[in-house]
């Protein structure tokens, strides 16, 4: 059974299929990546625009979140990397159908799953440290409250986007990020394992000769026997 609702190995169809842009945009993981892309833009854009101010006393730019430069740097870093990673995974998703190797698909899905989990954690950390730092900030920095609160809010949304909790609730076990990647990985692993079992228990490979039929107690006709010819090519009956 395909738990994620995807037919081929690791959630993709057979290699070489044509990619339809409209169908591609409707995929749950693509929707999640686009959401993560937008959220990441808001996070690092808000901090970059009004997260810093020039301090005449210190003669340098300081972070308006309690003068903690590390908070601004880390939050910007998480947003920028999340933005780039979202684009990279979208490109990989577009070419996923053309990956003929099951091993390549497996590596892509594992990378998706690991990075999604890691970046959800980073967004959660960024959200928490920004909230704490902003609560301790001086009132003179209130002019940047809209941007900072927006960065905190969209960092929180990014956690849901990468983990896929909200989509799992709205789309009945169809999530994005880490949850979706796990579903796809499980579907692909089960499919690959089933194919291996079929190969072992199914018919003999092309060109192989099954020399004995157990049901009728006779040798089957060898290849190139010539049908009704007599002499060397005949069907030997085994009597018990």
Secondary structure, DSSP 8 states (H G I E B T S, - for coil): --TTS--SGGG---TT----HHHHHTSHHHHHHHHHHHHHHHHHHHHHHHSEEEETTTTEEEETTTT-HHHHHHHHHHHHHHHHHHHHHHHHHHTGGG---HHHHHHHHHHHHHHHHHHHHHHHHHHHHHHHHHHTS-GGGGGGHHHHHHHHHHHHHHHHHHH-HHHHHHTTS---HHHHHHHHHHHHHHHHHHHHHHHHHS---TT-----BTTTTB----TT--TT--SSS---B---
